[in-house]
Amino acid sequence: NGRRGAGSGPASGGITLKTFFNRLLGVPVEHQGSLFAYWHHLFSRLVQEAKSRGDLEDSILDLDTRANRVEGEEVVCGGGVDGELPTSIVRISCDRGVSFEKACALVASVQGA
């Protein structure tokens, strides 16, 4: 139909998110909030659908705390208008058991006995 859709992506000639937000700035202020709310509603719906299909993971993990250790924390940028909301990366060392190589050696030692 010749129309370029927001969901088609830049590779197929569609409108990117950056382009959408830049164009939103050109819309009269009284309509910007409504358009952004509509976009947010659609985006939230797509995220929920992707999560229900298992296509999307959150960046927050549920870690078993038996053998985890914080290795370090790095503030990567400040957020908000005054930089009051820092964004941090926390590196956590997780002990998830033995390595694959160690497991193979354990199996070989049991089978050899």
Secondary structure, DSSP 8 states (H G I E B T S, - for coil): -----TTS-GGGT---HHHHHHHHHTS-HHHHHHHHHHHHHHHHHHHHHHHHHT----S-----TTSEEEEEEEEEE--STTS-S-EEEEEEEE--SS-HHHHHHHHHHHHH-
